[in-house]
Amino acid sequence: MAQVDSRDAHQREAVEKHLIRYGGEFAPFFIHRAKGSYVYDQDGRAILDFTSGQMCAILGHNHPDILAAMQKSMDEVIHLFSGMLSPPVVELASALAELLPVGLSKTLLVNTGSESNEAALRMAKLYTGGFEVVGFADAWHGMTAGSSSSTFYAGHQGYGPGMPGSMALPSPNCYRCPIRHCRDQCDMTCLDVGFELVDRQSVGAYAAIIAEPILSTGGVIPLPEGYLQRLQKKAHQRGMLLILDEAQTGLGRTGANFAFEHDGVTPDVLTLSKTLGAGLPLAATITSPEIEESCHQKDFLFYTSHVSDPLPSQVGLAVLRMLQRDNLSARAGQMGDYLRKGLVQLQDEHECIGQVRGRGLLLGVELVSDRETRAAANDLGARVSKRCLALGLSMNIIQLPGTSSLFRIAPPLTVTRNEIDSALAILGQALSECR
């Protein structure tokens, strides 16, 4: 044990000396292995992972089907010149087309959500001839130049100007109406007012609206019923493409293969990441043959070192096979209902829980100091999160700008009822001890 402790201290020292800090604090321990819904620290302590890694490991950690897909690629081909293709790339693009509505059948495979959104925005600008992009005020679409310009949740101050033409809409948060107009029931006034402001700012060079069906990092805010259809109509009235970013909602997490299916809307461009690679860096930009052909004729360029890489594509194929074979979308809906009921029960027991919201296995729990006024409980979330971690539960705590703390809860789609029960018990204990 002394040797392990000594090695741990040495690694901690190396962290301080050699790593660039990129947001928040690192966990006070190292993870040495992971399996299923658990990660294990240097002492072998099991920690329930209710963030699915970075919202990516939808099949849990080290799933045997994922390991087998990786081994197959390592036995055949891992990486190629970007102008060469391998069978897994073509097979994955074909499998995605079969899973998606007619019209979304042309795919570009890249590594991260930032990249897939970057490619989508470049295509929209090239296709429309415009450059103006509208997103939500609580959106998170990535950290590259174009995607970060529409990431209004954080990271705007201190980095210089964003891309010209970047504009924000009020987020339709019924719990905290952004225009102080309604309470708990959105009538979409925020959307109409938002576009009145957008139209006044526009120079007539509209390109795209980019949106998450559930604003995840911004507070797990589901778009109200009918909102997405109205948003698409406003986009098409202005000659804009509708880009839906399903990095966190795609491939079963909300109880459907894709979250837009709940709303009966097919986007012009769909971006996937996180869940598609189940822990490996894999993302996709998917659009129609018409848009792809137009962009190709205009010399669309998106050359990266790892575009169309074989290894992550092989893993993506395994993910799609499991999604369909094990009916994981339906399972996520069922387990999400079970988890939501447990969270609502905790809400009945703890006054500090103001709202439980979300869909499927993407749920948010907002903490408040007063349910009626919805006054912020800014420091409570951090204390509860720290106590949960000490008790063996990892959950993502989000500090909502100017409001309160919110837990974003997103366990793997393979989570069991026993694991949900354990997580609920830990959260309940932490809430009791920290109030």
SVG drawing of the C-alpha trace seen along z (x, -y; Angstrom):
<svg xmlns="http://www.w3.org/2000/svg" viewBox="-49 -46 56 56">
<polyline fill="none" stroke="black" stroke-width="0.4" points="0.0,0.0 2.9,-2.3 4.2,-1.8 0.8,-2.5 0.5,-5.7 4.0,-6.8 3.2,-6.3 -0.1,-8.2 1.7,-11.1 4.2,-11.1 1.5,-11.2 -0.3,-14.0 2.9,-16.0 3.2,-15.3 -0.4,-16.6 0.6,-19.9 3.8,-20.2 2.8,-19.0 -0.9,-19.2 -2.8,-22.2 -6.0,-22.7 -8.9,-22.8 -12.0,-23.5 -12.9,-22.9 -10.9,-20.7 -9.7,-17.2 -11.1,-14.5 -9.0,-13.8 -8.1,-10.3 -7.0,-8.4 -9.1,-5.9 -7.2,-2.6 -9.9,-0.5 -13.6,-0.6 -16.2,2.0 -19.9,1.6 -21.5,-1.2 -18.5,-1.5 -15.1,-3.0 -12.5,-2.0 -9.9,-4.2 -6.3,-3.3 -7.6,-1.5 -10.1,0.6 -13.1,-1.5 -16.1,-1.2 -17.7,-4.4 -21.1,-4.4 -20.6,-6.4 -23.8,-8.3 -22.3,-10.5 -21.3,-7.7 -17.8,-9.0 -18.1,-12.3 -21.6,-11.4 -20.1,-9.0 -20.0,-5.4 -23.7,-4.6 -22.9,-0.8 -21.0,-1.1 -17.2,-0.9 -15.1,1.8 -18.1,3.6 -17.0,6.9 -18.6,6.0 -16.7,2.8 -13.4,4.5 -14.0,7.1 -14.6,4.4 -11.4,2.6 -9.5,5.9 -10.9,6.6 -9.7,3.2 -6.3,3.6 -5.9,6.9 -6.9,5.4 -6.3,1.6 -6.3,-1.3 -5.6,-4.4 -5.3,-5.4 -4.5,-8.3 -7.6,-10.5 -8.2,-9.9 -8.5,-6.1 -11.5,-4.3 -12.0,-1.0 -15.1,1.2 -16.1,0.2 -16.5,-3.4 -18.8,-2.6 -20.7,-0.1 -21.2,-2.5 -22.5,-5.2 -24.9,-2.7 -26.1,-1.6 -26.8,-5.1 -28.8,-5.8 -30.9,-2.7 -31.6,-3.9 -32.4,-7.5 -35.4,-9.0 -35.3,-9.2 -33.2,-12.2 -30.5,-11.8 -28.3,-9.5 -24.9,-11.2 -22.3,-10.9 -19.0,-12.4 -17.1,-10.6 -14.9,-12.6 -13.7,-12.5 -15.5,-14.9 -18.8,-16.8 -16.9,-20.1 -15.7,-18.8 -19.1,-17.4 -20.7,-20.8 -17.9,-22.6 -18.5,-20.6 -22.2,-21.1 -21.8,-24.9 -19.4,-25.0 -21.8,-23.1 -24.7,-25.3 -22.7,-28.5 -21.5,-27.0 -25.0,-25.7 -26.9,-28.9 -24.2,-31.5 -24.9,-33.1 -22.9,-33.2 -25.3,-34.1 -25.9,-31.3 -28.5,-31.3 -28.2,-29.2 -29.6,-29.1 -28.3,-31.2 -27.7,-28.1 -26.2,-26.0 -23.0,-23.9 -21.8,-22.9 -18.1,-22.6 -14.8,-24.4 -13.5,-24.8 -13.9,-28.2 -17.4,-27.9 -18.9,-25.6 -17.6,-27.7 -19.1,-30.8 -22.5,-29.2 -21.6,-27.8 -23.2,-30.5 -23.3,-28.6 -19.7,-29.3 -16.3,-30.2 -17.0,-33.5 -15.2,-35.9 -11.5,-36.6 -11.0,-34.8 -11.6,-37.6 -14.4,-37.8 -16.3,-34.8 -17.4,-34.1 -19.3,-37.0 -23.0,-36.5 -23.4,-34.5 -26.6,-35.3 -28.5,-33.8 -32.1,-33.0 -33.6,-32.8 -33.6,-29.2 -37.2,-27.9 -36.7,-27.1 -40.2,-26.8 -38.9,-26.6 -37.0,-29.9 -38.6,-31.8 -35.8,-33.9 -38.1,-36.8 -40.0,-36.6 -43.2,-35.9 -44.6,-32.5 -44.1,-29.9 -44.0,-26.2 -45.9,-26.3 -44.1,-27.7 -46.3,-29.5 -43.3,-30.1 -43.3,-33.9 -39.6,-33.6 -39.1,-32.1 -41.1,-34.8 -39.4,-37.6 -36.1,-36.0 -36.5,-36.0 -37.8,-39.6 -34.4,-40.5 -32.5,-38.2 -34.2,-39.7 -33.3,-43.2 -29.7,-42.2 -29.4,-40.2 -27.8,-41.6 -29.8,-39.2 -27.1,-36.5 -28.9,-33.7 -27.2,-30.3 -28.4,-28.0 -30.0,-27.4 -28.1,-25.0 -30.0,-23.4 -29.9,-20.6 -33.3,-18.8 -32.5,-18.9 -30.2,-21.6 -27.9,-19.4 -25.0,-21.3 -27.2,-24.4 -29.5,-22.8 -31.1,-19.7 -33.9,-21.7 -36.2,-19.8 -37.7,-21.8 -41.4,-22.3 -43.9,-20.3 -44.3,-21.8 -41.3,-24.1 -39.0,-22.2 -41.6,-22.2 -42.0,-26.0 -38.2,-26.5 -37.8,-24.5 -40.5,-26.6 -38.8,-29.8 -35.5,-28.5 -37.0,-27.5 -38.9,-30.8 -35.5,-32.5 -33.7,-30.1 -31.7,-28.7 -30.8,-25.0 -31.8,-23.4 -28.9,-21.6 -29.7,-19.4 -26.8,-18.5 -27.6,-15.1 -24.2,-14.6 -25.9,-13.7 -29.4,-12.8 -28.7,-10.5 -28.7,-6.7 -31.3,-5.8 -30.6,-7.9 -34.0,-9.7 -36.0,-6.6 -35.9,-6.9 -33.1,-6.3 -32.9,-10.0 -34.5,-12.7 -35.9,-14.5 -38.2,-11.5 -40.2,-12.5 -41.1,-15.8 -41.8,-14.5 -39.1,-16.8 -36.3,-15.8 -33.4,-18.2 -31.5,-19.3 -28.3,-18.3 -27.8,-16.0 -24.6,-15.8 -23.7,-12.9 -20.8,-12.3 -20.2,-11.0 -22.7,-8.1 -21.8,-7.0 -18.3,-5.9 -19.4,-4.6 -16.2,-6.0 -14.0,-6.2 -13.6,-9.5 -16.2,-9.2 -18.6,-11.7 -20.7,-12.2 -22.2,-14.9 -25.2,-13.6 -27.2,-15.4 -29.3,-15.0 -27.9,-14.0 -29.1,-17.4 -27.1,-19.4 -24.1,-17.2 -24.1,-17.5 -24.5,-21.3 -21.6,-21.6 -19.4,-19.2 -20.0,-21.2 -18.8,-24.2 -15.6,-22.4 -16.6,-21.6 -13.4,-21.0 -13.1,-19.3 -9.8,-17.4 -8.6,-16.3 -5.9,-13.8 -8.4,-11.3 -11.4,-11.7 -12.9,-8.3 -10.6,-6.4 -11.3,-2.6 -10.9,-1.8 -13.6,-4.1 -15.9,-3.3 -15.7,0.4 -16.7,-0.5 -19.6,-2.7 -20.9,0.3 -20.8,2.4 -22.8,-0.4 -25.5,-0.4 -25.8,3.4 -26.2,3.4 -28.7,0.5 -30.9,2.6 -30.2,6.1 -30.8,5.2 -33.6,2.7 -31.6,0.2 -33.9,-2.8 -36.9,-1.2 -34.8,-0.1 -33.6,-3.6 -37.2,-4.8 -38.1,-2.2 -35.1,-2.7 -35.5,-6.4 -39.1,-6.2 -37.8,-4.1 -35.0,-6.6 -37.4,-9.6 -39.9,-8.1 -37.1,-7.6 -35.9,-11.2 -39.5,-12.5 -39.7,-10.6 -36.5,-12.3 -38.1,-15.6 -41.1,-14.8 -38.6,-14.2 -36.2,-17.1 -37.4,-20.7 -34.2,-21.7 -35.1,-19.8 -37.0,-22.3 -37.6,-20.4 -36.8,-17.0 -36.8,-17.3 -35.5,-15.6 -36.3,-12.5 -35.3,-8.9 -31.8,-8.5 -30.9,-12.1 -32.4,-13.8 -31.7,-17.0 -32.3,-17.7 -32.3,-21.4 -31.6,-22.5 -33.1,-25.6 -33.2,-27.3 -36.9,-28.1 -39.4,-26.2 -41.9,-29.0 -39.4,-31.8 -37.0,-29.3 -34.1,-31.2 -30.7,-29.8 -29.0,-27.2 -25.6,-27.9 -23.3,-26.2 -25.5,-23.2 -24.9,-21.4 -21.1,-21.4 -21.4,-20.1 -23.9,-17.3 -21.8,-16.4 -18.7,-16.1 -20.5,-13.9 -22.0,-11.7 -18.5,-11.1 -17.2,-10.2 -20.1,-7.7 -19.4,-6.1 -21.5,-8.0 -20.2,-10.3 -22.8,-12.8 -22.2,-15.9 -23.0,-19.1 -23.7,-22.1 -23.7,-25.7 -26.4,-27.4 -25.5,-31.0 -27.0,-33.3 -29.4,-30.7 -28.7,-27.5 -27.1,-24.1 -28.3,-21.2 -27.3,-17.5 -27.1,-16.2 -27.8,-12.4 -27.0,-10.2 -26.0,-6.6 -25.2,-4.0 -28.2,-2.6 -27.1,0.8 -27.7,-0.4 -29.6,2.0 -32.4,1.3 -30.1,2.3 -27.6,-0.3 -30.3,-3.0 -31.5,-2.1 -27.9,-2.4 -27.5,-5.8 -30.8,-7.1 -29.9,-5.9 -26.5,-7.7 -28.1,-10.9 -30.8,-10.8 -28.1,-10.3 -26.0,-13.2 -29.0,-15.5 -29.9,-14.7 -26.3,-15.3 -25.7,-18.5 -28.9,-20.4"/>
</svg>
